[in-house]
Amino acid sequence: MNVAIVLYTSDLRVHDHPPLRAALSSVDRVVPLFVRDRGIDAAGFAAPNRLAFLADCLADLDRALRDRGGRLVVRSGDVTSEVCALAREAAAHEVHLAAGVSAYAQAREEHLRDALAREGRRLHVHEGVVTAVAPGAVVPAGSDHFAVFTPYFRRWTELPPRAVQAAPRAVPVPDGITSEPLPARSAVPGVSPGVPRGGETTGRTLLARWAAGGLHHYLGSHDDLAADATSRLSPHLHFGTVSAAETVRRARAADGPDAEAFVRQICWRDFHHQVLAARPGTATEDYRSRGDHWRTERDAGPEIRAWKEGRTGYPVIDAAMRQLRHEGWMHNRARLLTASFLTKTLYVDWRIGARHFLDLLVDGDLANNQLNWQWAAGTGTDTRPNRVLNPLLQARRHDPQGAYVHRWVPELAGLPAPYVHEPWKLPGPERARYDYPDPVVDLADGLARFRQGRDRAQDA
């Protein structure tokens, strides 16, 4: 009997799963495996909101495999050690794995390949499972990756995603393989109250509803903060409960400008993955350093705490930060606003904001989170590194009636639209009725500080 291990990481599904399909086509039995990686815990990436969502995903994956005669095997520890031990236990001669892009994922693949080879076993790494297009499939002449999005998007559009694979009808698993109990959401402490349900079943339902409904209004409403008219698929794309390739194909089947605008956002995700794959150090270091001398907790502690707590005195910023804390998710437009406010209005190191987002986001993807933060800070791939998003202008444009603010900043409930984004303009007696802080910084002062700091850094 020939046996293979399918090592699940960020691809927790049975539909459109090339590693699972490849293993089933080459052996008699497979062992679907998920390792609760202690290295990820030690690195501080095992945030409660993601652990809760992960527990849902693993339970749903196990149900899907059992429906096909199989089951999910769960182990805990060092990935290389656990995979090699299971390979010996199951007499498996090959391991199938979806390619990752981070430095950690790349090192994990290298260590696993070497360890398996020493025992006469082989690792098969499958590209283009986590993204719609594999990171190295589209490259410019003379470089290993695109540094600017627009030319990448043109080339990416010319290369269609791979064919979508159906879920297998049967997943035969050898007898006698032991497994730890599946983790439970209820056992995870500190989970935000509004974290959504995870799992492939939920993700595919969400994708189907989006393709049939919300997608057709995307272009005109995706920046409307109160409408919440985005797909909400990002946590499922991060954990791989839905396939990025299938998402693109289903969107393109709808055709039209709304579908194309949505597909462009999926391309942004692929763009960031190909940057991180080629430059793993950008997880912590500037892609394009501007020489900034960022403020940190030492000299901007009160402002940073106010930003994290949603008490900056700018209602649209505070609404977004409170949404993040409650749901483990934030509207994309709000992510840009809060990141610009921290890095440019407060001139605080982007890594502080990126770490806070990773502590709370269910879709806390290293490539997208870090590189979006750098885009906002002007140290990443943005071709206009000195742009500053004015929170008042943005609020008037994307939350004109203040509905988003009223939803997440209840102490301003009832405040009429002319004042909801600038409550400090209320007459004195009226202002005293609202338990809401004054702005932590004047926007003009913050802009002047950023420009002075950036100009000084660039002149150095």
N, C-alpha and C positions, 0 to 999 in steps of 0.2 A: 504494500500500500504506500503510495506516494503522498506526502503531506507538505503543505506550505503554510506559513504564517502570514496573515494580513495584519500589519501593524497600523492601527488607526491613530491619527493625531488630530488634525483639523479638517477631517473629512468624514464626519459621523453620520453616514447615510448608507443606504443600499442601492438607491437609484443613481445612475450615472457615476459609477465608481470603478474606474479603470483598474486599480490594484486588485480589487476583489474579482473582477471579471477575468483578469489575466491569470490569477492564481487558480480559479476554477477551471480554466481552459487547459491547464498544464498538469494538474494533480488530481488525485482521487478525493482527498479530504483537505479541508482548510481549517485553520484555527484563527478566528477573528479575535484580535487581542487589543486591549487598551491598557497602557501602563500609566498609572498615576505617578508621574515623574517627580521625584523628590528634588531634582535639579531645578525645575520650574518653581517649586515651593521655595527653595533656598534663594532664588533670584528675586523673589517678591512679586511674582506674576500670578500667584494663586489668590486672586481677590475674591471676596465672598460672593459678589454678584455673578461673577463668571463661574465659580464653583457650583452655585445653585442652578444656573442654566445648564452647565455641563452635566449635572446629575440627571436632569430631565432628558438630555440628549442621549446619555448612555442607557437609561431605562428604555427609551423609545427604540434605540438601535437594537437592544437585546430583544425586545418584542418583535421587531421586524425580522431578525435572524431566526427566532424561534418559530415564526410563521412559515419559515422556509426550511424547517428541520434542523436549524443550527442554534447557536447561542453565542453570547459575547463572553470572552474570558477576560477578567480584570486582575491585574497584578499591581503591586506598588514597589517602588524602589528606583534604582538606576536602570535606565532603559536598556542599555547594552547588556547588562548582567541579566536582567529579567528575560529579554528576548533569547539570549543564548541558552539560558537555563530551560526555557520552554522548548526551544528547538531540540535540545537533547532529550527532553521528556517525551516529546511527540515524534521524535525521529524525523523532524522536518529538515529538508535539504535546501529550502529557499524561503526568503522573506520578502514580502512586497510592501512598499511604503510610498506614500505621496511625498513628493519633493517639497521641502520648506525653503524659506528665503533668508531667515535671520542667521546671524553668526552662530547662535546656539543650535539651530536646526541643521545647519551645514556641518558643524562639528559632530553632532549626534550621528548624522549619516556616515561620516568618515570613520568614527570610532566603531560604529556597528558593522560597517563593511569590513573593516580590518579584523574585528573579533570573529565574525562569521567565517571569513576566509581562512583564518587559522584553524578552524574546525572543519574545513572542507565544505562550507555552506556558502550560499550566494545571496547577495542583497540586490533586489530589483527596485530601483527608484523611478517612480512614474512622474513625469513632468505634466504640467497643465491640469492638475486635479483640483488644486486650491484656487487657481485663477482661471479666467476664461481663455487666456492665451498664456502659454508658458513664458516666464521671464526672459529667457534667452532666445525666444523665437523671433523677436523683432529687434534688430539692432541697427544703428546707423553705420555708415562707412567709417572705419578708423576708430571705433569705440565699442565698448562692450555693453553700453546701455544708452538710452536717450536721456538727456538732461533737461529737456523742455517738453512740455506736454503736447502742444499742438502738432508738431511733426510726428510725435509718437502716435497720436490719435489717428493721423492720416494713414500711417503704415499699419497700425493695429486694425483699422477698418478694412483694409485690403486683405487681411489674413483672417478668414472666418474661424470661429471656434471649432474645435474638433466635434465629431459626431457624438450625439448624446446616446449613452448606452442604457438600455432597459435594466431594471432590477432583475437579478437572477431568480429563477423559480425555486431553486433548491440550493442550500448551503450545507453540505454534509460536513460534520465535525467529528473527529475521532473520539471514541469513548475514553473515559478515564482521565480527562484533563481537568484539573482542579481550578477553581476560580475563587477569588475573594467576593464577598457580597458587593452588589452594586451600591455606589454611594447614593445617599438620599438627600434631597433638597432640605428636608426638615432638620437634618443634622448639621447644616451649615449656619454658623452664627453670624450676625451682623449683616444680613441681606437687606437691601433696600426694599421698602414695601411694595413698590410698583414694578419690580422686575418681572418681565413676561415669561410665559411658559416656553421651554425649549423643546427641541426634538424634531426629527424629520417630518413626522405627521403634521405637526403645527406649521413647520416651515413650508411644506408643500401646499397646504391649505392657504396659507398667506400668499404664496406666490401665485396660485391659481386665481384667487380673488383680485389680487393686484393686476394681473394680466387682463382680467375680464372687466375691471372697473376703473380703479384709480389711475392706472397708467394713462388712460385716455384724456386725463385732465392735468397731467404732470407739468407740462411746460408753463401753464399759466398759474399754477398754484403751489409749486414745490417750495417757493421761498416765503409763502404765507405762514407766519409762525403760528397763528391761532388755528388755521385750518388743519394743520397736522396732516398734510396731503402728500407725504412721502411714503415709500413702500414699507418701511419698518423691517426690511429684510437684512439689514447689516449684521445683527447678532447671528442670524442663520448662515450668512455668508462667512462670517468669522469662524464659526464652529463647523462649517461644511455640511450642515443639515440640508441645505439646498446647494445645487451646483451652479457656479458662476457661468459655466458654459451653457447650461440649460436655461438659466435666467436670461442671458443675452439672446438666445435663439427664440425664446417665447416672447420676449419684448419685440424683437424684429418682425415676428410673425404678425404683430399688430400694425406695423408700418406707421408712417406718418411722423410729424415733427415731435410729438410727445414721446413716442417710442425712442426716437433718435436721441433726444435730450436725456432720457433715462439711461440708455446704453452708454452715453458719454460718461455718466457717473460711474458705471461699472468699469469703464476704461481707466478712469482716474485711479481706481483701486488697483488695477493691473499695473498702471504706470508706477505707483509707489512700490509695489512688490518688485518690479524689475530694478528700480533704483536701489532698494535695500539688498537685493540679491547680489548686485554688483559692488555695492559699497556698504557692507554690513556695519561699519563703524558709525554710520549716520543714525543708528539707534540712540547714540549718546552724544555725537559730535556734529557740529555744523557741516552741512553739505557744502555750503559756500560761506565761509567765515567772513563777517563784516568787521571783526575786531572789537565787538561790543564789550563794554565793561558793565554787564548786567547787574542790576540790583538783586539782592538775595534776601533770605529770611533775616539776616543780620541787620540790614538797613531798610527793609521794606516789610518787616513782619506784620504790623497792624493792617497794612493795605492788602497783603496776601491773605491774611485770615479773613478779612472782610470779603474778598473775592470768593474764597472757598465757601464761605457761609451764606453767600447771597445777600450781603449787607453793604454793598458799595455805594448805595444812594442813587445808582442808575437803574431804574426799574427793569429795563429789558435785560440787562446783564444779570441782575439778581434773579429774575424769573428763570433764566436759562440755567443758572447754577443750582437753583432749587429743583428744577426738573431733573437735572443730572443726579442729584442726591436721592430723589424719590424713585426714579424709574431705572437708574443705571443706563440712561440713554438721553441724548440731547439732539434736537433738530439741527440739521447740518448748517443752516444759516446762523443759528445761535452759537454753534461751535466756532465759526469764524469770528463772530462778534466778541465772544468772551476771550478768545485767544488773542485777538488784536488788542483788546483792552488791557490784558495782563502784560503783554510783551511790549506794546508801544505806548499806550496811555500811561501805564505804570512803570514801564521800562524794566520789567522783571524777567529774569532768565526763563526762557521757554521750557527748559527741562523741569522746572517746578510745576508748571501747568500741565505738562505732558504726564508727569508722575501722578498728579491728582486725578487726571482723567483715567489713567490706567487703573487707579485704585477703585474706580466706580463704574466705568463703562462695561456693559456686558459685551459689547463689540470691540473691546480693547485690543485691537490689532496693532502689533508693533509697527508694521510698515506704514499703515494709514495714519495712526495716531501721531507717531513721531514726525513723519514727513509733512503732515498737515500742520502740525505745530510750527515746524520750521518754515513752511510756506507763509504762515501768519506772521512769524517773527522776521521774515525777510532774510533768513539764512539758508533757505532751501532752494526750491526750483522756481519760485516766483520771479518773473522777469521784471517786476516792479517792486523791488525789495523795501522801498520806503513808503509804500502806501499805508494809510491808517484809516481804519473804518470808524467813522464817527457814530457812536451808539445812539445819539439822538436822531440823526438823519436816517439811520438804518431802522430805528424803531418806528418812525413816522411812515417809512416806506413799507415795512413788512409787518407792522402791527398797528395800523392807523387808528383803530378804535380802542386799542389797549386791551383787547380780549385776552391775549397771551399773558400780559402782565397781571390782569385781574385773576387769571386762573392760578398763577403760581406765587403771587405776592398778595395774599388775601388782606393784609393790613391796608392796602390801597383800594380795596373793593369799594365801588361806588364813586370813585374819583373820576370826574368827567374827562373826556378825551383831551381837551386842551392842556390838562395838567398831569395826566397819568404818566407821561414820560418825563415830566419836569415838575415833580411835586414841590420842590423848593420855591417855585414861583407863586405858590398860594399865598394869599394875604396872611399875615401873622396869626390871627385867631384861628383861621381855618387850618393853617399848617400844624398847629399844636394838637389838632384832633387826631392826627395820624402818627402812629408809632413807627416811624420810618426814618432812617439816618440821613444826614446831609451827605452830599457827595464826598468821597474820600480824596478826590482831586478835581481841580478845575480842568476842563478839557483843553483849554488853551495852554495852561501851564504844563499839562502832561505832554501835549504835542511839542511844545518848545523844548522840554527836557529830552524827549526822544530825538528830535532833530539835532540838538546840540551834541548829544551823546553819539549819534550815528555819524555826524559830520566830523567830530573829533576822532572817532575811531578810523574813519576812512582817510583822514589826513595824516594819521600816524605812520 
